[in-house]
Amino acid sequence: MTRVRAVLFHRDRVLLRDAPRSADDVRPAPGAAEALWQLRRHGLRTGVVTRRGQLTESETRRVDTRVDELLGPFDVWAVCPHAADEDCRCYPPEPALLLWAAGRLCTAPDACALVGETGADAEAAHRAGARALLLGDPPAAGERPAAEVVPDLTAVARALVPDGHGEEERHG
């Protein structure tokens, strides 16, 4: 597998503690700033893949600006323009936003990792050819995970930095 050169994060419940209803609600997840610092320090590009959800377009811009102020700068923002109740073909499990973000970074999808929280996130990453990391508890004994499961964002950085503190290349 190609070495990861870019790490794309879901915004809500991954980089942030929850889904904010306004820019005033933006609260970074524990370890987010440190993990991003480590990734950037080791030359990995960072980006956000997110959905507008229940927010208006202008509220989404304000939220994303606040996230960038607290945790950025991010190299790319890929924002699904659809509201949560709209039919959407660009958000996980579809890989369209991930592929768009990789293109904006001039990085092949197989050199990207997507950090999410759901099986749909893992499916989108697999469809794009990217590496998938999911925040959460390890799978039950005998259960095969859909992706690499990491307990927190600090573990994401440890898994991806290419200097011997993480995996430089995965051999499968």
VOBA-1610 file (N, C-alpha, C; in pm, whole numbers, padded with zeros to 5 digits, always signed):
BEGIN
Met+00084-00118+00000Met+00000+00000+00000Met+00089+00124+00000Thr+00046+00223-00071Thr+00117+00350-00080Thr+00119+00420+00056Arg+00228+00490+00084Arg+00237+00565+00208Arg+00133+00677+00208Val+00070+00699+00320Val-00030+00804+00333Val+00039+00940+00328Arg-00013+01028+00244Arg+00041+01164+00229Arg-00061+01270+00272Ala-00188+01230+00283Ala-00293+01324+00322Ala-00393+01253+00412Val-00440+01325+00513Val-00537+01270+00607Val-00660+01359+00605Leu-00774+01298+00573Leu-00900+01369+00567Leu-00984+01329+00687Phe-01043+01426+00752Phe-01120+01402+00874Phe-01265+01443+00853His-01356+01365+00913His-01493+01415+00925His-01492+01521+01035Arg-01574+01621+01018Arg-01575+01732+01113Arg-01648+01694+01242Asp-01776+01657+01230Asp-01860+01635+01346Asp-01834+01500+01411Arg-01813+01501+01542Arg-01789+01381+01623Arg-01657+01311+01590Val-01573+01377+01511Val-01437+01329+01487Val-01341+01441+01526Leu-01335+01549+01447Leu-01253+01664+01487Leu-01320+01746+01597Leu-01452+01744+01597Leu-01529+01817+01698Leu-01601+01719+01789Arg-01628+01764+01911Arg-01697+01678+02008Arg-01836+01638+01961Asp-01903+01728+01889Asp-02040+01703+01847Asp-02065+01778+01717Ala-02189+01776+01670Ala-02226+01853+01551Ala-02272+01991+01597Pro-02195+02095+01567Pro-02230+02228+01616Pro-02354+02284+01546Arg-02431+02364+01619Arg-02546+02433+01562Arg-02512+02576+01523Ser-02394+02621+01567Ser-02345+02754+01531Ser-02194+02756+01554Ala-02130+02863+01509Ala-01986+02876+01529Ala-01952+02883+01678Asp-02044+02931+01760Asp-02021+02938+01905Asp-02019+02799+01970Asp-02075+02699+01901Asp-02081+02562+01955Asp-01959+02478+01919Val-01865+02531+01844Val-01750+02454+01797Val-01659+02421+01916Arg-01644+02292+01945Arg-01558+02243+02052Arg-01472+02131+01996Pro-01340+02153+01985Pro-01253+02046+01933Pro-01262+01919+02018Ala-01251+01807+01953Ala-01247+01678+02022Ala-01116+01668+02099Pro-01115+01591+02207Pro-00990+01572+02281Pro-00880+01516+02190Gly-00764+01577+02197Gly-00649+01531+02119Gly-00644+01580+01976Ala-00747+01653+01931Ala-00751+01695+01790Ala-00633+01786+01755Ala-00609+01888+01835Ala-00502+01983+01804Ala-00366+01913+01802Glu-00339+01828+01898Glu-00211+01757+01905Glu-00194+01662+01787Ala-00300+01586+01754Ala-00291+01493+01642Ala-00263+01566+01511Leu-00336+01676+01489Leu-00314+01754+01367Leu-00173+01812+01362Trp-00125+01861+01475Trp+00012+01914+01481Trp+00112+01806+01443Gln+00096+01686+01499Gln+00187+01575+01469Gln+00184+01540+01320Leu+00065+01529+01264Leu+00053+01494+01122Leu+00119+01599+01034Arg+00089+01725+01061Arg+00147+01833+00981Arg+00298+01840+00999Arg+00344+01820+01120Arg+00488+01822+01150Arg+00563+01719+01067His+00497+01609+01037His+00560+01502+00959His+00527+01513+00810Gly+00477+01628+00769Gly+00458+01654+00627Gly+00331+01602+00566Leu+00238+01553+00646Leu+00112+01505+00591Leu+00018+01624+00572Arg-00052+01625+00461Arg-00153+01728+00434Arg-00279+01690+00510Thr-00358+01788+00547Thr-00480+01762+00623Thr-00599+01828+00556Gly-00714+01763+00569Gly-00835+01818+00512Gly-00957+01774+00590Val-01067+01839+00560Val-01194+01810+00625Val-01295+01771+00518Val-01367+01663+00544Val-01476+01617+00458Val-01601+01621+00546Thr-01697+01704+00509Thr-01812+01721+00597Thr-01940+01746+00519Arg-02049+01736+00588Arg-02181+01760+00531Arg-02240+01884+00594Arg-02312+01960+00516Arg-02378+02079+00567Arg-02478+02043+00677Gly-02549+01933+00659Gly-02645+01889+00760Gly-02762+01984+00774Gln-02796+02020+00898Gln-02910+02107+00924Gln-02875+02255+00915Leu-02749+02286+00897Leu-02706+02426+00891Leu-02733+02487+00754Thr-02752+02617+00751Thr-02760+02686+00623Thr-02619+02695+00567Glu-02608+02737+00441Glu-02475+02750+00381Glu-02391+02853+00456Ser-02450+02966+00494Ser-02373+03069+00564Ser-02335+03022+00705Glu-02423+02949+00774Glu-02387+02894+00906Glu-02274+02794+00893Thr-02279+02712+00788Thr-02173+02614+00764Thr-02039+02684+00743Arg-02038+02791+00664Arg-01914+02867+00643Arg-01860+02922+00774Arg-01949+02974+00859Arg-01904+03029+00988Arg-01848+02919+01078Val-01915+02804+01083Val-01865+02691+01162Val-01729+02647+01110Asp-01718+02630+00980Asp-01592+02582+00922Asp-01479+02683+00940Thr-01511+02811+00934Thr-01411+02915+00961Thr-01362+02904+01105Arg-01454+02879+01198Arg-01415+02866+01339Arg-01329+02740+01360Val-01364+02631+01295Val-01282+02509+01304Val-01142+02539+01251Asp-01133+02608+01139Asp-01002+02641+01081Asp-00923+02732+01176Glu-00990+02824+01244Glu-00921+02911+01341Glu-00864+02830+01457Leu-00939+02731+01505Leu-00898+02653+01622Leu-00802+02539+01589Leu-00819+02477+01472Leu-00744+02354+01442Leu-00666+02361+01310Gly-00685+02463+01233Gly-00626+02471+01100Gly-00485+02527+01103Pro-00435+02558+00987Pro-00506+02562+00860Pro-00513+02424+00795Phe-00626+02396+00734Phe-00644+02272+00659Phe-00611+02299+00513Asp-00557+02200+00448Asp-00518+02213+00307Asp-00638+02207+00214Val-00745+02143+00257Val-00865+02132+00174Val-00987+02116+00263Trp-01096+02176+00217Trp-01228+02157+00278Trp-01319+02102+00168Ala-01377+01987+00192Ala-01474+01929+00099Ala-01607+01924+00174Val-01700+02011+00133Val-01828+02024+00203Val-01940+01982+00111Cys-02012+01879+00152Cys-02131+01835+00078Cys-02234+01947+00088Pro-02286+01995-00024Pro-02378+02108-00022Pro-02522+02071+00017His-02549+01943+00031His-02685+01899+00056His-02723+01906+00203Ala-02848+01938+00228Ala-02902+01932+00365Ala-02919+01786+00403Ala-02928+01761+00532Ala-02936+01624+00582Ala-03055+01547+00526Asp-03165+01615+00495Asp-03285+01546+00447Asp-03292+01536+00295Glu-03189+01585+00224Glu-03187+01578+00078Glu-03122+01448+00032Asp-03165+01403-00085Asp-03102+01287-00147Asp-02961+01329-00189Cys-02863+01251-00150Cys-02725+01292-00171Cys-02643+01174-00223Arg-02564+01201-00326Arg-02477+01097-00381Arg-02330+01132-00365Cys-02300+01232-00281Cys-02160+01270-00268Cys-02103+01241-00129Tyr-02185+01205-00035Tyr-02141+01184+00103Tyr-02139+01034+00134Pro-02053+00991+00228Pro-02044+00847+00259Pro-02181+00783+00277Pro-02194+00664+00219Pro-02089+00572+00173Pro-02035+00600+00033Glu-02089+00701-00035Glu-02035+00737-00166Glu-01899+00805-00148Pro-01806+00783-00239Pro-01670+00838-00223Pro-01647+00973-00289Ala-01750+01038-00342Ala-01729+01157-00425Ala-01652+01268-00353Leu-01688+01302-00230Leu-01618+01410-00161Leu-01472+01374-00133Leu-01448+01250-00096Leu-01311+01206-00070Leu-01228+01214-00198Leu-01285+01171-00310Leu-01213+01177-00438Leu-01188+01323-00479Trp-01287+01409-00457Trp-01270+01551-00490Trp-01158+01611-00406Ala-01158+01582-00274Ala-01055+01636-00186Ala-00916+01587-00227Ala-00904+01459-00259Ala-00775+01405-00304Ala-00728+01478-00430Gly-00820+01502-00522Gly-00785+01574-00644Gly-00738+01716-00615Arg-00805+01785-00524Arg-00764+01921-00487Arg-00625+01923-00425Leu-00588+01812-00358Leu-00456+01801-00296Leu-00351+01747-00393Cys-00394+01715-00516Cys-00305+01653-00615Cys-00242+01527-00557Thr-00324+01450-00488Thr-00279+01327-00421Thr-00368+01212-00465Ala-00308+01101-00499Ala-00386+00983-00537Ala-00470+00937-00419Pro-00591+00890-00442Pro-00676+00843-00332Pro-00609+00736-00246Asp-00526+00651-00307Asp-00462+00547-00226Asp-00351+00601-00137Ala-00320+00730-00149Ala-00224+00795-00060Ala-00297+00881+00044Cys-00427+00860+00055Cys-00509+00933+00153Cys-00563+00837+00259Ala-00588+00893+00375Ala-00658+00820+00481Ala-00779+00904+00518Leu-00891+00836+00544Leu-01012+00903+00590Leu-01036+00861+00734Val-01049+00959+00822Val-01078+00932+00962Val-01224+00966+00986Gly-01301+00863+01020Gly-01443+00881+01042Gly-01490+00807+01164Glu-01620+00780+01167Glu-01677+00715+01284Glu-01777+00605+01250Thr-01812+00589+01122Thr-01916+00493+01087Thr-01869+00396+00979Gly-01944+00289+00965Gly-01919+00195+00857Gly-01932+00259+00720Ala-02021+00358+00707Ala-02036+00429+00580Ala-01908+00504+00546Asp-01842+00560+00648Asp-01714+00628+00625Asp-01611+00529+00573Ala-01604+00413+00636Ala-01509+00310+00593Ala-01540+00265+00451Glu-01668+00249+00419Glu-01706+00206+00285Glu-01665+00310+00180Ala-01687+00438+00210Ala-01646+00544+00117Ala-01495+00539+00093Ala-01419+00523+00200Ala-01274+00515+00186Ala-01234+00395+00100His-01294+00280+00127His-01260+00160+00049His-01298+00178-00099Arg-01414+00236-00125Arg-01457+00259-00264Arg-01360+00351-00337Ala-01302+00446-00264Ala-01208+00540-00326Ala-01067+00482-00336Gly-01042+00373-00264Gly-00907+00317-00260Gly-00822+00378-00151Ala-00883+00449-00058Ala-00810+00515+00051Ala-00808+00425+00175Arg-00723+00458+00266Arg-00713+00389+00395Arg-00821+00445+00487Ala-00887+00359+00562Ala-00994+00402+00652Ala-00955+00377+00796Leu-00972+00479+00879Leu-00954+00467+01023Leu-01082+00515+01090Leu-01134+00434+01181Leu-01257+00469+01251Leu-01229+00488+01398Leu-01281+00597+01453Leu-01270+00620+01597Leu-01371+00533+01668Gly-01329+00468+01774Gly-01423+00387+01850Gly-01356+00274+01923Asp-01442+00186+01972Asp-01395+00070+02045Asp-01354-00039+01948Pro-01257-00121+01986Pro-01217-00232+01899Pro-01334-00329+01880Pro-01337-00399+01767Pro-01446-00493+01743Pro-01443-00608+01844Ala-01556-00670+01861Ala-01567-00785+01951Ala-01480-00899+01898Ala-01441-00989+01988Ala-01358-01103+01949Ala-01426-01180+01837Gly-01350-01210+01734Gly-01401-01286+01621Gly-01470-01200+01516Glu-01495-01073+01545Glu-01560-00983+01451Glu-01453-00917+01365Arg-01475-00914+01236Arg-01377-00854+01145Arg-01413-00706+01125Pro-01322-00617+01159Pro-01354-00474+01144Pro-01359-00432+00997Ala-01442-00332+00968Ala-01453-00278+00833Ala-01334-00187+00801Ala-01261-00148+00905Ala-01149-00055+00889Ala-01061-00066+01012Glu-00949+00004+01008Glu-00866+00012+01129Glu-00945+00090+01233Val-00953+00036+01351Val-01024+00104+01459Val-00919+00160+01554Val-00933+00289+01583Val-00841+00357+01673Val-00922+00420+01786Pro-00867+00421+01907Pro-00945+00470+02021Pro-00964+00621+02025Asp-00869+00696+01965Asp-00877+00842+01973Asp-00791+00904+01865Leu-00794+01035+01856Leu-00720+01105+01751Leu-00569+01095+01769Thr-00522+01084+01890Thr-00379+01068+01913Thr-00330+00938+01849Ala-00413+00835+01857Ala-00378+00706+01796Ala-00376+00716+01644Val-00457+00804+01587Val-00455+00826+01442Val-00316+00875+01402Ala-00267+00976+01474Ala-00134+01029+01442Ala-00028+00921+01457Arg-00035+00842+01564Arg+00064+00735+01583Arg+00059+00633+01470Ala-00059+00606+01418Ala-00073+00507+01312Ala-00023+00557+01177Leu-00019+00689+01158Leu+00008+00741+01025Leu+00140+00815+01006Val+00205+00856+01112Val+00329+00932+01090Val+00438+00840+01036Pro+00511+00887+00936Pro+00606+00802+00865Pro+00748+00800+00921Asp+00765+00819+01051Asp+00902+00828+01102Asp+00939+00716+01199Gly+00866+00608+01196Gly+00897+00501+01290Gly+00808+00505+01412His+00735+00616+01431His+00642+00624+01543His+00505+00571+01503Gly+00490+00544+01376Gly+00366+00488+01323Gly+00403+00396+01210Glu+00308+00363+01128Glu+00335+00273+01018Glu+00376+00356+00896Glu+00491+00325+00839Glu+00527+00396+00716Glu+00456+00332+00599Glu+00447+00204+00601Glu+00381+00133+00494Glu+00313+00012+00553Arg+00196-00017+00506Arg+00124-00135+00553Arg+00149-00248+00455His+00173-00362+00508His+00190-00481+00424His+00078-00575+00459Gly+00004-00620+00360Gly-00113-00696+00393Gly-00107-00831+00345
//
